[in-house]
């Protein structure tokens, strides 16, 4: 293995498997060998690809060229980058994609047909535009790893049965709902039914407040419902039906302090008025 200085290139480049120099007058004068031009172009291209993927944060910027992935791997990663760019992504998007879903750029990841199938699903089943698909995936890149037939399509069908609409809107909530399996969604519906709501009523609550699917049953929904019934002495079913957003308020920072504040003043107000008002307006009203 020889370290050679490439013509017009400031840094030495390692070139492997070169034949040893022949016994010529040039070799006796220690003149530098000129590597084959195709090999020179290959090495420069490899370095450029490495630097480009480092700027996108797909590869660690600290990676040295001598320990970088092989050229075949860089080519595979670049082909994935090109595919995503054809779907509306730009260079500033890739650090987020690589951070949230690093296996997207793994050499062993699913074939590009998987990515194509997800975009086709978003366009056909959700009527999502290129911009909307781009927005949804940027909010939750793991969508690209979801199987259309076994995960995405059943989830969308289930959400629509509950009455959720505009699932193509590129919000963080919609993106994570699309990537949630039916059994996880059903846990929240099952909880609402377990405390007295009918299936239709539970569906309506979920459609009015889809963020409920992001809350833990045992750590969030149940404690709030039990406080509503046991401590606040309210009709839990009717209150939740009237204000599903109740589950979105902090138990410790909003629900409990305001309930105790009103209780000390022997005041009873509708749940909506108790929770919707900002602190300044609420505490000014009931000093």
Order of alpha helices (4+ residues) and beta strands (2+ residues): beta-beta-alpha-alpha-alpha-alpha-alpha-alpha-alpha-alpha-alpha-alpha-alpha-alpha-alpha-alpha-alpha
